Amino acid sequence: MILVTGATGFIGRALIRQLSALGIPTRALIRPSPRTPRLPKGVPVEVAVVSLSDVRGLRAALTNADVVFHLASAESQGSQGNLLTADIQGTENLAQAAADAGVERFVYVSHIGAARASGYPAFKAKGIAEEHIRHSKVPYTILRTSLVYGPEDHVTTNLARLLRLSLGIFPIQSGGRTVVQPLWVEDLVTCMLWALEKPETINQTYELGGSEYFTLQQMVEIIMQVTHTPRYLVSLSPVTLRALTVFLDSVIPNFPVSTFWLDYFAVNRTCAVDSLPRIFGLMPARFTYRLDYLIRKPWYRRAWDSVANGSRSLFDNIAEALRSARHPR
């Protein structure tokens, strides 16, 4: 049995789909919430509704679990998130519960640049969480990643959304020297699963990234090209852009960019370009080849698809009713 935290995030959903395809029993740890959890549709998975602050509940959720994939984080919640509670204390509680339950492997997805001494909250929280995992005495594998992208992510998807909402111009951080190494989410999930099959990855920390380096401006230019939304880029100083982000995040509900998001581009998040081939024998996907999910269909195509899907569902229901009438049980 594999326990997955953060299963409703875009990495978690990709992981659960692959685990299901492999026929591996999976249990998703979902934090209590009035909202319906966004788990992959049509995928059989157990669900344990437990907060990371509930140590007794975590022990119960870990019953018969051999492996933990820890993805849960408060970063995606922006200013509403609490890194201390979710990332630091939550990871400490989960690691201790895993030790008590005799878990055989603890796989944690962290950030390149994670360190207790970091001046950026997200990286500092990840660094402290890593220390809790190492001190728990549970066999672990820590995967420090560069920027991870894929359908419904919090970087490329939000950039595409902001580009569509912008009116001719788009603010971008000046300087443009900070680089990232985008990693396709499916490649990351493959490495997570393969790490379980490699005994040499036990109690090791790896830095993973794609095969290309990009600055934020280069990423924005590529996304503009893919989504056909050309904009004039206006450079703002890091301080001005951060102040603008804090203001917009406070006045606009569900604003897609937070200060945590800006931290991703505050420092270089790179590693050796051969990290995936060398460690896992996997050639990473190229960034420009995996952005089809950002292309939006025209409104009339979306409307037609909605009508067609509704009609198909109606016809299926009618056919099922006719079959039931002909062959009553």
Backbone bond lengths (Angstrom), bond angles and torsions (degrees), N, CA, C in turn:
res aa  C-N    CA-C-N  psi(-1)  N-CA   C-N-CA  omega(-1)  CA-C   N-CA-C  phi
1 M - - - 1.458 - - 1.525 109.47 -
2 I 1.333 115.67 134.12 1.457 121.40 178.44 1.528 109.17 -113.67
3 L 1.331 116.64 130.07 1.458 121.80 176.51 1.525 108.73 -101.08
4 V 1.331 116.18 130.31 1.459 121.92 -179.15 1.517 109.00 -119.06
5 T 1.333 117.29 121.32 1.461 120.49 171.04 1.529 108.20 -96.04
6 G 1.329 115.79 156.00 1.463 118.32 -176.79 1.512 111.98 67.38
7 A 1.332 116.51 30.60 1.463 120.91 -174.04 1.515 112.99 -69.79
8 T 1.339 117.75 -17.24 1.461 119.79 -179.50 1.526 112.14 -90.35
9 G 1.327 117.55 -5.31 1.459 120.57 175.93 1.520 110.86 -77.25
10 F 1.314 117.37 170.62 1.465 118.92 -174.89 1.528 111.53 -69.56
11 I 1.329 118.71 -30.64 1.462 120.02 174.74 1.522 109.76 -73.15
12 G 1.319 116.93 -42.17 1.459 120.92 179.74 1.515 112.92 -61.38
13 R 1.324 116.85 -41.18 1.469 119.30 179.52 1.525 111.10 -65.69
14 A 1.332 116.43 -39.79 1.468 119.59 177.58 1.528 110.45 -64.70
15 L 1.323 116.97 -39.23 1.467 121.27 179.04 1.522 110.83 -64.66
16 I 1.320 117.90 -46.29 1.462 121.38 -178.21 1.523 110.61 -63.67
17 R 1.319 117.90 -38.64 1.470 119.89 177.54 1.529 110.93 -61.34
18 Q 1.335 116.77 -42.47 1.467 118.94 179.71 1.522 111.55 -69.20
19 L 1.322 118.01 -39.40 1.462 120.96 177.65 1.527 110.48 -62.27
20 S 1.327 116.57 -40.97 1.463 120.65 178.62 1.519 110.76 -65.08
21 A 1.340 116.87 -41.95 1.465 120.12 179.65 1.526 111.42 -62.47
22 L 1.329 116.35 -29.60 1.463 120.76 178.99 1.525 112.38 -86.33
23 G 1.334 116.87 -4.48 1.458 120.93 179.04 1.517 113.65 73.98
24 I 1.339 117.54 26.28 1.465 121.23 -178.54 1.528 109.16 -92.56
25 P 1.335 118.92 125.69 1.473 120.83 177.88 1.531 110.57 -58.53
26 T 1.333 115.69 130.17 1.458 121.08 -173.02 1.519 110.60 -132.38
27 R 1.320 114.81 140.17 1.459 120.59 175.93 1.530 108.10 -124.21
28 A 1.333 116.80 126.32 1.458 121.94 -179.43 1.517 109.77 -96.94
29 L 1.327 116.37 127.76 1.462 121.26 176.65 1.529 107.73 -91.13
30 I 1.324 116.61 114.87 1.457 122.50 -176.40 1.518 108.89 -114.73
31 R 1.315 116.94 130.39 1.469 119.29 177.23 1.522 109.85 -73.38
32 P 1.335 117.60 146.44 1.461 120.45 179.64 1.526 111.52 -58.00
33 S 1.322 116.19 131.79 1.461 121.13 -178.39 1.519 109.04 -161.16
34 P 1.329 118.02 146.16 1.475 120.09 177.07 1.521 112.43 -71.12
35 R 1.330 117.02 -14.01 1.460 120.83 -179.15 1.528 111.05 -85.23
36 T 1.315 115.47 150.58 1.458 120.65 176.23 1.524 109.19 -71.05
37 P 1.327 118.89 129.38 1.469 120.50 -178.23 1.521 111.30 -64.33
38 R 1.325 116.01 139.67 1.460 121.86 -177.68 1.529 110.39 -90.33
39 L 1.306 115.05 67.23 1.459 120.44 175.89 1.522 109.47 -85.52
40 P 1.334 118.14 156.78 1.468 120.25 178.41 1.526 111.21 -58.31
41 K 1.310 116.36 135.79 1.460 120.49 -179.09 1.526 110.55 -75.54
42 G 1.326 114.83 142.16 1.457 120.06 176.54 1.512 114.77 75.08
43 V 1.333 117.13 13.16 1.465 120.77 -178.92 1.522 108.38 -111.14
44 P 1.336 118.12 120.38 1.468 119.83 179.71 1.529 111.21 -71.31
45 V 1.314 116.53 121.93 1.455 120.96 -179.55 1.529 109.27 -153.75
46 E 1.332 115.78 137.44 1.457 119.65 173.02 1.525 109.12 -72.96
47 V 1.315 115.80 154.08 1.462 120.72 179.36 1.518 109.62 -128.84
48 A 1.324 115.81 130.66 1.468 122.24 173.69 1.523 107.30 -119.16
49 V 1.310 116.79 115.53 1.466 121.72 -179.00 1.523 108.28 -90.51
50 V 1.323 115.78 99.41 1.470 121.93 -174.42 1.521 108.95 -145.97
51 S 1.307 116.05 140.08 1.459 121.17 173.38 1.525 109.68 -84.15
52 L 1.318 116.74 148.43 1.458 120.46 177.77 1.526 112.01 -68.43
53 S 1.305 116.96 -11.65 1.469 119.95 176.56 1.526 112.33 -88.48
54 D 1.331 117.41 -7.45 1.472 122.72 -178.23 1.530 109.19 -96.21
55 V 1.317 116.64 93.27 1.470 120.67 -174.91 1.526 111.24 -64.19
56 R 1.325 117.98 -43.48 1.462 120.60 179.57 1.524 110.44 -63.91
57 G 1.321 117.39 -40.33 1.459 120.58 177.63 1.517 111.95 -64.54
58 L 1.324 116.93 -36.40 1.467 120.75 178.25 1.524 110.80 -65.19
59 R 1.322 116.44 -40.84 1.467 119.32 178.25 1.528 110.39 -61.29
60 A 1.322 116.55 -40.59 1.471 119.91 178.51 1.520 110.97 -67.02
61 A 1.338 117.09 -39.55 1.466 120.48 -179.68 1.519 111.79 -66.62
62 L 1.327 117.41 -24.62 1.469 122.08 -178.00 1.527 112.62 -88.32
63 T 1.303 118.06 5.11 1.464 120.99 178.71 1.532 110.18 -57.71
64 N 1.328 116.51 125.43 1.475 124.03 179.02 1.527 113.19 66.66
65 A 1.325 118.10 11.03 1.465 120.21 178.46 1.525 110.41 -84.91
66 D 1.312 116.30 131.11 1.464 121.85 178.19 1.525 112.27 -98.34
67 V 1.337 116.17 -28.78 1.464 121.70 -174.49 1.524 108.97 -134.92
68 V 1.322 116.28 142.64 1.456 122.12 173.49 1.526 108.50 -119.96
69 F 1.327 116.28 126.95 1.465 122.21 169.09 1.529 105.98 -105.11
70 H 1.316 116.59 110.94 1.465 120.74 -174.84 1.528 109.81 -101.40
71 L 1.335 114.96 108.61 1.463 121.96 -178.88 1.521 113.02 -119.10
72 A 1.326 117.54 -12.38 1.465 120.98 -173.33 1.531 111.11 -62.16
73 S 1.335 115.29 137.67 1.456 121.53 179.01 1.520 109.04 -158.51
74 A 1.322 116.02 155.35 1.463 120.93 178.08 1.523 112.34 -93.46
75 E 1.313 117.79 1.97 1.465 120.29 -176.29 1.520 112.67 -59.74
76 S 1.329 116.50 -41.81 1.464 119.86 -175.85 1.524 112.62 -66.74
77 Q 1.354 117.02 -15.57 1.463 120.73 -179.63 1.517 112.72 -85.54
78 G 1.332 117.47 -3.09 1.453 120.75 176.97 1.516 112.43 61.69
79 S 1.343 116.25 -135.42 1.452 120.85 -177.97 1.521 112.96 -66.43
80 Q 1.348 116.89 -16.91 1.466 120.63 178.81 1.531 112.25 -82.96
81 G 1.334 116.48 -12.74 1.458 120.50 -177.22 1.519 112.81 -84.83
82 N 1.321 115.42 157.37 1.462 121.91 179.56 1.526 107.97 -126.13
83 L 1.330 115.96 100.30 1.460 120.14 -177.52 1.522 111.99 -64.82
84 L 1.336 117.21 -34.12 1.462 119.87 -179.14 1.520 110.74 -63.46
85 T 1.333 116.48 -45.29 1.458 120.66 -177.04 1.521 111.92 -73.68
86 A 1.324 116.58 -47.77 1.467 120.43 -173.01 1.527 112.48 -81.79
87 D 1.322 117.03 -53.33 1.464 120.42 -171.58 1.524 113.18 -82.33
88 I 1.311 117.42 -40.27 1.467 119.64 -175.02 1.530 111.40 -89.99
89 Q 1.319 116.62 -64.90 1.468 119.29 -178.76 1.522 111.40 -66.85
90 G 1.332 117.16 -37.47 1.459 120.42 179.09 1.518 111.95 -62.89
91 T 1.325 117.17 -42.50 1.462 120.55 178.12 1.522 111.19 -66.78
92 E 1.334 117.15 -39.47 1.464 120.47 177.44 1.529 110.58 -60.68
93 N 1.340 116.50 -45.05 1.473 120.11 179.80 1.524 111.25 -63.75
94 L 1.325 116.10 -43.49 1.462 120.01 -177.89 1.528 111.09 -66.89
95 A 1.333 117.28 -41.60 1.464 120.64 -179.87 1.531 110.84 -64.51
96 Q 1.328 116.83 -39.98 1.456 119.67 179.31 1.524 110.88 -68.31
97 A 1.347 116.44 -40.89 1.466 119.86 177.30 1.523 110.61 -64.04
98 A 1.321 117.02 -37.09 1.463 120.73 178.49 1.526 110.66 -65.54
99 A 1.330 116.77 -38.55 1.466 120.18 177.08 1.524 110.65 -64.43
100 D 1.320 116.45 -42.54 1.469 120.27 179.37 1.528 111.84 -65.05
101 A 1.347 115.90 -32.24 1.468 120.47 -177.28 1.526 112.66 -86.11
102 G 1.334 117.76 -4.42 1.457 120.43 179.51 1.509 113.98 72.89
103 V 1.335 116.91 33.23 1.460 121.32 178.96 1.533 109.73 -63.10
104 E 1.324 115.66 138.71 1.463 120.62 -174.39 1.529 113.41 -85.14
105 R 1.337 117.83 -25.57 1.472 119.68 179.50 1.524 109.83 -152.79
106 F 1.320 114.90 138.01 1.465 122.79 178.10 1.520 106.75 -121.24
107 V 1.329 117.20 111.51 1.467 122.23 -179.10 1.526 108.33 -105.87
108 Y 1.313 116.21 122.61 1.464 121.64 -175.29 1.523 109.86 -121.60
109 V 1.333 115.87 132.07 1.461 121.48 177.13 1.522 108.41 -97.73
110 S 1.323 115.85 115.46 1.458 122.52 -177.20 1.537 109.06 -117.69
111 H 1.332 115.90 -166.15 1.463 122.10 -179.55 1.518 110.61 -115.43
112 I 1.325 116.72 143.46 1.454 119.36 164.76 1.531 107.16 -62.32
113 G 1.315 116.51 128.74 1.458 120.77 -176.39 1.512 113.25 101.08
114 A 1.344 117.14 -1.86 1.459 120.32 179.23 1.531 109.95 -65.30
115 A 1.322 116.44 130.36 1.471 121.08 179.48 1.517 108.85 -167.85
116 R 1.332 115.39 142.45 1.464 120.06 177.82 1.528 110.77 -57.56
117 A 1.330 117.35 -33.84 1.462 121.39 -175.80 1.526 113.64 -84.80
118 S 1.333 118.12 0.57 1.463 120.73 -177.74 1.529 110.72 -64.16
119 G 1.328 115.91 145.94 1.450 121.07 177.24 1.510 113.62 -86.48
120 Y 1.343 117.10 -1.91 1.455 121.74 -178.85 1.529 109.29 -105.81
121 P 1.332 117.46 125.75 1.472 120.82 -171.78 1.519 114.29 -53.15
122 A 1.337 117.78 -44.72 1.464 119.67 -176.60 1.526 111.18 -63.66
123 F 1.326 117.35 -43.16 1.459 121.08 -179.09 1.533 111.18 -71.46
124 K 1.329 115.97 -35.69 1.464 119.87 178.11 1.530 110.26 -64.72
125 A 1.349 116.00 -44.02 1.466 120.26 -179.63 1.524 110.81 -62.96
126 K 1.332 117.20 -41.45 1.462 120.09 178.84 1.526 110.83 -64.62
127 G 1.326 116.78 -39.39 1.457 119.73 179.95 1.518 111.96 -63.46
128 I 1.340 117.46 -42.35 1.464 120.74 178.48 1.526 110.49 -67.96
129 A 1.338 116.71 -39.48 1.467 120.35 178.14 1.529 110.44 -61.23
130 E 1.329 117.53 -40.20 1.468 120.61 177.35 1.530 110.65 -59.18
131 E 1.321 117.18 -41.00 1.465 120.02 -179.99 1.523 111.10 -63.13
132 H 1.324 117.25 -39.93 1.467 119.74 178.50 1.530 110.66 -62.38
133 I 1.316 116.77 -38.25 1.467 120.55 -179.32 1.530 109.72 -67.85
134 R 1.320 117.43 -43.63 1.468 120.20 -179.42 1.525 111.69 -64.98
135 H 1.318 117.32 -33.69 1.466 120.91 -178.23 1.527 112.84 -82.81
136 S 1.328 117.59 -7.63 1.470 120.35 -176.20 1.529 112.93 -78.12
137 K 1.313 117.52 -14.53 1.465 123.94 -179.09 1.532 112.95 69.93
138 V 1.327 116.51 14.02 1.466 120.35 172.15 1.528 107.84 -88.97
139 P 1.327 119.90 133.12 1.461 120.51 175.86 1.535 109.83 -55.35
140 Y 1.322 116.87 125.79 1.457 120.21 -171.90 1.521 111.77 -129.21
141 T 1.328 114.73 162.09 1.456 123.13 167.41 1.516 106.55 -138.67
142 I 1.325 117.15 121.41 1.464 122.06 -179.83 1.522 108.53 -106.83
143 L 1.313 116.19 125.20 1.463 122.16 179.26 1.523 108.37 -110.82
144 R 1.312 115.75 105.99 1.458 120.51 176.49 1.526 108.18 -87.92
145 T 1.310 116.72 121.28 1.453 120.18 -174.52 1.523 111.69 -111.21
146 S 1.295 114.25 155.87 1.455 120.09 165.30 1.520 106.85 -80.25
147 L 1.294 118.12 -162.64 1.464 121.60 -178.94 1.525 110.05 -62.93
148 V 1.340 116.84 124.23 1.460 122.07 179.66 1.533 108.44 -99.80
149 Y 1.317 117.02 131.80 1.465 120.27 -177.65 1.520 110.41 -127.77
150 G 1.316 114.93 157.69 1.458 121.43 -179.80 1.513 109.29 165.18
151 P 1.332 117.76 178.28 1.465 120.89 -178.75 1.529 112.08 -54.27
152 E 1.331 116.07 129.91 1.464 123.89 178.01 1.522 112.28 65.98
153 D 1.326 117.61 27.61 1.464 119.41 175.15 1.527 109.38 -74.44
154 H 1.341 115.21 -177.85 1.462 119.17 -176.76 1.526 112.40 -107.37
155 V 1.328 116.95 10.27 1.458 119.63 -179.56 1.526 110.28 -119.49
156 T 1.321 117.27 -71.79 1.463 118.72 -176.20 1.526 111.72 -65.47
157 T 1.326 117.52 -39.34 1.469 120.31 179.30 1.519 111.02 -63.53
158 N 1.342 116.76 -42.42 1.461 120.19 179.04 1.518 112.00 -69.83
159 L 1.328 116.99 -36.41 1.460 119.27 175.91 1.532 110.58 -62.15
160 A 1.328 116.97 -44.82 1.460 120.31 178.28 1.531 111.15 -61.65
161 R 1.317 116.43 -39.30 1.470 120.71 179.00 1.520 110.61 -65.23
162 L 1.314 117.53 -45.10 1.462 120.77 -179.37 1.527 111.00 -66.18
163 L 1.314 116.66 -36.53 1.463 119.55 177.98 1.521 110.78 -62.65
164 R 1.328 116.53 -40.53 1.468 119.15 179.33 1.526 111.60 -67.32
165 L 1.327 116.52 -34.37 1.466 120.39 -177.87 1.528 112.54 -80.62
166 S 1.322 117.52 -21.40 1.461 120.23 -177.68 1.527 110.62 -71.83
167 L 1.326 115.30 152.72 1.467 121.58 -176.45 1.521 110.21 -107.06
168 G 1.319 115.69 77.44 1.458 120.03 174.33 1.509 115.10 86.51
169 I 1.331 118.08 -32.81 1.462 120.76 -179.22 1.516 109.51 -122.86
170 F 1.331 115.60 157.60 1.466 120.04 -178.85 1.520 108.28 -143.04
171 P 1.344 117.66 121.59 1.473 120.03 -179.20 1.519 111.07 -74.50
172 I 1.300 115.58 142.46 1.460 120.96 179.53 1.518 108.67 -144.44
173 Q 1.298 116.50 150.93 1.454 121.02 -176.94 1.516 110.87 -66.96
174 S 1.319 116.78 133.18 1.461 120.69 179.19 1.521 110.33 -73.37
175 G 1.300 115.63 165.20 1.474 120.83 -177.82 1.506 110.62 96.78
176 G 1.312 116.85 -68.47 1.459 121.17 174.36 1.511 114.55 68.72
177 R 1.336 118.34 21.35 1.461 120.02 -178.59 1.519 113.01 -94.42
178 T 1.318 117.69 -17.98 1.458 121.13 179.19 1.523 109.41 -72.57
179 V 1.315 116.34 131.98 1.465 120.32 -176.39 1.526 110.13 -122.33
180 V 1.328 114.49 151.39 1.457 122.67 175.13 1.521 108.20 -126.71
181 Q 1.307 115.50 172.22 1.460 122.02 -173.56 1.528 108.17 -132.73
182 P 1.348 118.80 77.23 1.471 121.91 -170.20 1.522 113.13 -54.18
183 L 1.343 114.73 134.36 1.463 122.04 -178.29 1.519 108.97 -119.50
184 W 1.328 117.06 124.35 1.458 123.17 179.78 1.516 109.77 -65.31
185 V 1.336 116.51 133.12 1.464 120.96 -172.63 1.526 112.34 -59.11
186 E 1.324 117.86 -37.30 1.464 120.21 -179.43 1.521 111.15 -67.65
187 D 1.335 117.45 -32.28 1.468 120.18 175.31 1.522 110.78 -66.91
188 L 1.337 116.76 -40.62 1.455 120.15 177.25 1.522 111.04 -62.31
189 V 1.328 117.50 -46.05 1.463 121.03 -179.60 1.525 110.52 -61.73
190 T 1.315 117.26 -39.94 1.463 120.40 177.62 1.530 110.93 -60.98
191 C 1.334 116.99 -42.32 1.466 120.34 177.83 1.528 111.22 -64.47
192 M 1.322 117.54 -38.30 1.462 121.14 178.64 1.525 110.82 -60.97
193 L 1.324 116.31 -42.58 1.464 120.07 -178.93 1.524 111.12 -72.97
194 W 1.315 116.56 -40.90 1.462 119.42 -179.97 1.522 111.85 -67.56
195 A 1.331 116.98 -27.39 1.471 119.95 178.71 1.523 110.82 -60.73
196 L 1.346 116.96 -30.68 1.463 120.20 179.20 1.524 111.72 -67.45
197 E 1.332 116.41 -25.35 1.458 120.84 -176.90 1.521 112.59 -91.21
198 K 1.331 117.45 -4.17 1.460 121.43 -176.95 1.531 109.72 -112.26
199 P 1.325 118.32 103.42 1.473 120.05 -179.93 1.524 113.10 -58.28
200 E 1.337 117.13 -26.70 1.463 119.26 -177.34 1.531 112.78 -71.87
201 T 1.340 117.37 -10.35 1.464 119.61 178.39 1.528 112.70 -86.38
202 I 1.336 117.85 -4.25 1.465 120.81 -179.40 1.530 109.94 -66.97
203 N 1.332 115.32 132.85 1.468 123.64 179.22 1.528 112.02 58.95
204 Q 1.328 114.84 37.87 1.455 120.67 179.11 1.534 109.80 -124.87
205 T 1.333 115.18 154.31 1.465 122.58 176.05 1.523 108.08 -120.02
206 Y 1.329 116.21 128.73 1.458 121.54 -177.96 1.521 110.57 -123.29
207 E 1.325 115.80 146.66 1.458 121.50 173.64 1.523 108.29 -106.22
208 L 1.331 115.56 126.78 1.461 121.23 -174.13 1.525 110.59 -124.31
209 G 1.310 115.55 140.10 1.461 121.46 176.32 1.510 110.01 -156.06
210 G 1.311 115.79 172.55 1.457 120.53 178.94 1.519 111.98 -75.50
211 S 1.312 115.52 -165.98 1.468 120.55 -175.69 1.519 112.92 -98.97
212 E 1.361 117.36 6.78 1.461 120.59 -176.43 1.524 109.98 -139.08
213 Y 1.340 114.89 150.56 1.453 121.71 175.31 1.531 109.14 -106.07
214 F 1.358 116.06 139.41 1.458 120.74 177.84 1.519 109.70 -140.20
215 T 1.332 115.73 145.12 1.456 120.17 167.06 1.525 107.82 -85.73
216 L 1.331 116.11 167.63 1.459 120.03 177.92 1.527 110.65 -59.82
217 Q 1.323 117.20 -41.10 1.463 119.60 179.98 1.518 111.34 -62.72
218 Q 1.314 117.38 -41.65 1.465 119.93 178.40 1.520 111.30 -63.17
219 M 1.340 117.13 -39.55 1.461 120.52 178.13 1.528 110.43 -63.89
220 V 1.333 116.83 -43.54 1.460 120.45 179.60 1.526 110.18 -62.33
221 E 1.315 117.04 -42.34 1.469 120.26 -180.00 1.525 111.42 -63.57
222 I 1.327 117.13 -38.87 1.470 120.26 178.13 1.518 110.27 -66.54
223 I 1.331 117.58 -42.91 1.461 121.14 -179.46 1.528 110.57 -66.39
224 M 1.330 117.50 -37.06 1.466 119.97 175.56 1.522 110.77 -60.54
225 Q 1.320 115.97 -40.53 1.463 120.02 -179.72 1.531 111.11 -67.94
226 V 1.334 117.13 -43.47 1.463 121.08 -178.23 1.528 111.03 -66.12
227 T 1.334 116.90 -41.22 1.464 121.12 -175.42 1.532 112.95 -91.65
228 H 1.319 116.91 -1.55 1.476 121.69 179.20 1.530 110.47 57.76
229 T 1.326 116.15 46.45 1.464 121.40 177.52 1.526 109.33 -127.58
230 P 1.326 118.05 73.65 1.470 119.74 179.88 1.527 111.44 -66.01
231 R 1.322 116.00 134.38 1.450 122.21 178.61 1.522 109.18 -137.14
232 Y 1.328 114.84 155.03 1.459 120.41 174.99 1.524 107.97 -86.84
233 L 1.318 117.24 120.44 1.457 121.59 -176.32 1.521 110.89 -84.08
234 V 1.331 115.90 126.58 1.460 122.50 179.82 1.521 108.87 -111.47
235 S 1.329 117.01 123.05 1.459 121.16 -177.39 1.524 110.57 -81.55
236 L 1.338 114.99 131.25 1.460 122.12 174.47 1.522 108.51 -123.15
237 S 1.316 116.42 148.75 1.461 119.49 177.42 1.520 109.28 -65.47
238 P 1.341 118.14 153.71 1.470 120.34 179.29 1.523 112.87 -54.90
239 V 1.341 117.45 -38.27 1.466 120.86 -179.25 1.523 110.28 -66.64
240 T 1.337 116.65 -44.23 1.464 120.65 -179.64 1.525 110.85 -65.34
241 L 1.323 116.92 -43.14 1.457 120.48 -179.00 1.525 110.90 -65.55
242 R 1.322 117.01 -38.46 1.473 120.21 179.00 1.534 110.17 -67.43
243 A 1.338 117.05 -42.10 1.465 120.16 178.45 1.523 110.87 -63.55
244 L 1.326 117.21 -40.71 1.459 121.19 178.10 1.524 110.67 -64.13
245 T 1.322 116.83 -39.79 1.462 120.87 179.68 1.526 111.15 -65.60
246 V 1.328 116.85 -43.54 1.473 120.56 178.68 1.523 109.94 -60.76
247 F 1.332 117.36 -42.40 1.472 120.79 -179.57 1.524 110.95 -65.04
248 L 1.322 117.39 -49.23 1.469 120.06 -177.70 1.526 111.26 -65.39
249 D 1.337 116.82 -36.61 1.465 120.50 179.49 1.529 111.44 -65.45
250 S 1.330 116.50 -27.83 1.461 120.45 -178.56 1.518 113.04 -83.75
251 V 1.332 117.73 -21.86 1.471 119.81 -175.60 1.522 113.53 -110.31
252 I 1.329 118.02 -17.39 1.463 121.23 -178.58 1.524 109.25 -111.68
253 P 1.329 118.67 117.00 1.469 120.70 178.33 1.525 111.42 -61.50
254 N 1.321 116.05 138.00 1.471 122.73 178.04 1.528 112.39 57.56
255 F 1.332 116.72 35.31 1.457 119.39 176.49 1.527 108.67 -61.21
256 P 1.350 117.89 129.97 1.471 119.82 -169.15 1.515 116.10 -74.29
257 V 1.327 119.23 -5.17 1.465 121.35 -177.69 1.522 108.72 -123.40
258 S 1.328 115.89 136.23 1.461 121.59 178.04 1.522 109.04 -127.78
259 T 1.329 116.00 174.16 1.464 119.35 176.97 1.526 110.91 -65.92
260 F 1.350 117.57 -30.54 1.464 119.58 174.50 1.518 109.76 -60.08
261 W 1.322 115.71 -39.90 1.469 121.87 -179.43 1.525 109.70 -61.54
262 L 1.332 116.59 -42.56 1.463 120.23 179.56 1.522 111.75 -65.85
263 D 1.341 116.03 -30.01 1.463 119.59 179.17 1.527 111.56 -62.31
264 Y 1.335 116.83 -29.02 1.462 119.84 -179.77 1.524 111.35 -59.24
265 F 1.335 116.16 -28.52 1.460 120.48 -178.13 1.521 112.23 -109.35
266 A 1.330 116.61 15.13 1.458 120.18 -178.47 1.520 111.86 -82.57
267 V 1.326 117.55 -29.62 1.463 122.11 179.91 1.523 108.67 -133.86
268 N 1.318 115.59 157.94 1.461 119.32 176.75 1.519 110.30 -62.86
269 R 1.308 116.10 131.31 1.476 120.88 178.92 1.527 107.30 -123.47
270 T 1.320 114.54 74.65 1.455 120.82 -175.38 1.517 110.51 -130.92
271 C 1.305 114.34 160.18 1.467 122.03 174.43 1.523 106.38 -145.68
272 A 1.317 117.12 -173.58 1.462 120.35 178.68 1.527 109.92 -62.28
273 V 1.323 117.44 136.21 1.462 120.74 -177.10 1.524 111.78 -67.53
274 D 1.329 117.24 -15.91 1.461 119.49 179.56 1.521 112.16 -99.02
275 S 1.334 117.37 19.16 1.461 119.98 -175.50 1.530 111.96 -61.33
276 L 1.319 117.89 -46.84 1.466 119.76 -179.63 1.521 112.39 -67.93
277 P 1.358 119.39 -48.29 1.472 118.34 177.83 1.519 113.06 -61.94
278 R 1.322 117.47 -37.10 1.464 120.39 -175.87 1.523 112.20 -73.61
279 I 1.332 116.99 -41.11 1.464 120.29 -175.10 1.525 112.12 -87.42
280 F 1.347 116.24 -41.46 1.465 119.96 -172.75 1.532 113.95 -118.57
281 G 1.333 117.02 -0.86 1.460 118.65 -179.32 1.519 113.26 66.50
282 L 1.336 117.22 30.48 1.464 122.16 -176.14 1.522 109.59 -120.64
283 M 1.339 116.31 128.45 1.453 120.81 176.24 1.524 108.90 -86.87
284 P 1.343 119.11 116.21 1.474 120.52 -175.12 1.518 112.31 -69.85
285 A 1.334 114.76 150.49 1.460 120.67 178.57 1.522 110.12 -70.13
286 R 1.321 115.81 148.83 1.458 120.32 176.56 1.525 109.89 -79.62
287 F 1.308 115.39 143.21 1.461 121.55 -174.43 1.529 111.97 -57.75
288 T 1.308 117.26 -47.25 1.472 120.52 -174.84 1.521 112.91 -70.20
289 Y 1.340 117.69 -15.15 1.466 120.46 -177.89 1.525 112.76 -89.12
290 R 1.349 118.40 -7.12 1.463 120.34 -171.74 1.527 112.79 -123.57
291 L 1.318 117.54 29.92 1.460 120.56 -176.03 1.524 112.86 -110.36
292 D 1.323 118.06 17.61 1.468 120.17 -179.51 1.522 112.17 -62.06
293 Y 1.330 117.24 -26.85 1.462 119.98 -178.27 1.529 112.26 -66.44
294 L 1.341 117.54 -13.71 1.461 120.55 179.31 1.528 112.90 -84.86
295 I 1.319 117.08 -13.16 1.466 120.90 -177.51 1.521 109.74 -78.59
296 R 1.304 116.93 121.78 1.462 121.43 179.52 1.524 109.81 -96.44
297 K 1.318 115.43 136.90 1.451 119.77 174.96 1.524 109.53 -71.81
298 P 1.343 118.16 152.16 1.471 119.71 174.34 1.523 110.68 -58.25
299 W 1.334 116.31 156.79 1.458 120.67 -174.81 1.525 112.04 -58.70
300 Y 1.351 116.42 -35.37 1.462 118.48 -178.31 1.525 111.56 -71.85
301 R 1.349 116.61 -30.22 1.466 118.82 175.86 1.520 110.55 -70.17
302 R 1.350 116.31 -41.02 1.459 119.81 178.53 1.526 110.90 -64.17
303 A 1.357 115.59 -39.85 1.471 119.08 178.88 1.518 110.73 -65.16
304 W 1.342 116.67 -42.17 1.463 120.30 179.69 1.520 111.21 -64.42
305 D 1.331 117.58 -41.78 1.458 120.61 178.86 1.525 110.78 -62.58
306 S 1.342 116.07 -38.69 1.462 119.60 179.07 1.520 110.92 -64.56
307 V 1.341 116.37 -43.50 1.457 120.20 178.74 1.521 110.99 -65.61
308 A 1.350 116.01 -43.07 1.465 120.25 -178.62 1.525 110.91 -63.68
309 N 1.341 116.70 -42.44 1.458 119.44 179.14 1.527 111.21 -66.26
310 G 1.341 116.59 -38.51 1.456 119.79 177.29 1.511 112.20 -65.09
311 S 1.339 116.94 -41.51 1.462 120.76 178.79 1.515 111.17 -65.74
312 R 1.347 115.89 -39.98 1.456 119.80 179.41 1.520 110.51 -63.35
313 S 1.327 116.69 -41.66 1.460 120.68 177.94 1.524 110.78 -64.47
314 L 1.357 117.16 -39.21 1.465 120.82 178.85 1.519 110.82 -63.72
315 F 1.336 116.27 -46.51 1.464 120.18 179.93 1.523 111.24 -63.54
316 D 1.338 117.03 -37.91 1.462 120.19 177.89 1.529 110.56 -63.02
317 N 1.319 116.59 -40.46 1.468 120.33 179.72 1.527 110.84 -66.27
318 I 1.340 116.66 -40.32 1.471 120.52 178.81 1.522 110.22 -64.54
319 A 1.349 115.74 -43.87 1.460 119.67 -179.64 1.518 110.91 -63.42
320 E 1.316 116.78 -40.09 1.457 120.37 178.76 1.528 110.99 -65.29
321 A 1.333 116.86 -39.01 1.463 120.62 178.38 1.530 110.69 -64.64
322 L 1.341 116.69 -40.60 1.474 120.67 178.78 1.525 111.08 -64.98
323 R 1.327 116.36 -41.75 1.458 119.71 178.60 1.526 110.76 -63.40
324 S 1.313 116.42 -40.50 1.457 120.47 179.40 1.526 111.03 -65.35
325 A 1.367 116.11 -37.16 1.463 119.31 179.27 1.536 111.62 -67.93
326 R 1.324 116.55 -36.25 1.474 120.56 -178.58 1.517 111.47 -75.57
327 H 1.327 116.16 -34.20 1.468 119.77 -175.65 1.532 109.10 -126.37
328 P 1.343 116.55 69.59 1.457 118.59 179.94 1.532 111.12 -65.42
329 R 1.319 114.02 147.40 1.473 119.07 -178.95 1.538 110.17 -79.87
